[in-house]
């Protein structure tokens, strides 16, 4: 079981930002696409961890992190998810900083065609309508706390 993580669904103009993870067999989901974020350090809240990880990974500084709830997977992994819309100004600053091979912006349909982490695949398939609503600019998604089976 991994330590709890915090992940962001970052949306701009109907597309979601994903990071292709490094091709390193010593990390979870090598070479797969995933949402930015990472592990929560000791004495850090999930939101604090997310904001730190976004700055470290993709050079995004934001205070807008809307709680989407938690997901506990069947292997015991716990992920806190947040929604982060970005402005044009923030968009101009986004770039890879410390990890990952590349970043990309994808429609929901395009995300389904990518080789993704199993956690992201399960999340996208389980919360299709919520994610499509976020990508369409409808931000009225209530936080959810679910247990999902990971394959």
N, C-alpha and C positions, 0 to 999 in steps of 0.2 A: 504494500500500500504506500502510495506517495503522500507527501505532506499536502495539506489543502492548497488549492490554487485559486487565483482570481483571473478571469478572462473577460475581454471586452468584445462586444459586437459593435464595430465601428462602421457607421453608414454615412455615405455621401452620395447624393443624386441617384438613389435607388440601387446602389451597389455596396457590397460589404467588403471590407479590407481583410485579407488573409495573408499570413506569412508562411512561406515554405520553409520548414524547419531544416536545420543543417543535416547533411548526410553523414551522421555520426552514429554508429551502432550503440554507443554508450548512453544515448539520450532516449527518452520516450518518443515514439512515433517519428523516427528519423526520416527525412526526405518527404514528409507528408505536410499537407497544408493544415493550418490551424488558426484560430483567432489569437491575437496577441495577448500576452499576459504571462503569468508564471506563479511560482510558489510564494506562499505567504510566510514571511520571516517571523521569528519570535518577537512578541510585543508589537506586532503590526496588525492593524485591522485589515479586512479584505479590501476595503476601498483604498486605504493607504498603499497596500501592496500593488493594487492595480495601477494607481497613478504612478508609482515608482517604476513598475515594469514597462508601462507605456513610454515613459521618458527614456528608459534604458534601451528598449528594443527598437522603437520606431520614431524617437524624437518628438513625441506628442506630449504637449503640456496642456492639460485640461482640468477643469473643475467639474465638468458635466459628466457625471457617472451615475446613471439611473439604475437603481437596483432591480435586477430581473429575477432575483431569488437564487436558490442553491439547487444543485443537482448532486445527489449521491448515487454513485454507480455501484453495480453489483459486486465489483471488486473492492469496494470500500472507499474509492477515491471520492473526494468532496471538491466541487468546483462552485465558486461564487461567480455569477455572471452579471455583467453590467452593460448597459447600452450607452454608447458614446457617439452622439452625432458630432460632426466636425464642420467648422466654418471654412470658408475659402482661404482665410489667413492660415489656419491650422493645417489645412491640406497642403499648402505650399511648403511647410516644414517637415512633413512626414517623409522619412527615409529610414533604411535599415541602419542601425547603429552597432549593436553588439552581437546579435545572433541572427541566424536565418540566411537563406540563400537569396530570396527575393520576396517582394511583396506584390500583391495584385488586388485589383478591385473587380468583383464578380457579381453578376446578377444571381438571384436565388437558383435559377435553372443551371447556370454555369457552375455553381458550387457543388451541385449534385454530380457533375462529371469529373470533378477533381479527385485525386487520391488524397484523402483526408485522414486525420487521426480518427480512430474508432470512436473516441468520446465526442468529437465534433459531428461525426456522421450520425450517431444516435441522437444527439441534441437537435440537429437540423430536421431529422425525420420525425421526431416526437413533437416539436414545436413549430411545425411548418407555418401555420397561420400566424402565430405571434411574430415570427421572424419576417414573413412577408409584409405584415402590417408595419413593423419597424422600418423596413426598407422602403415602404411607400409613404413614410412620413407620419404614420399614425402611432403616436407614442403612448397610447392608453393601455399598455400591457402591464397587468398587475404582477408583482413578484410571485413566483411559484417555488414550491419546495417539493421536489419529486425524487423518487428513487427509480433509476433506469438500469436496465440490463445492458452491459457492454459486451460486445462480441469480440 
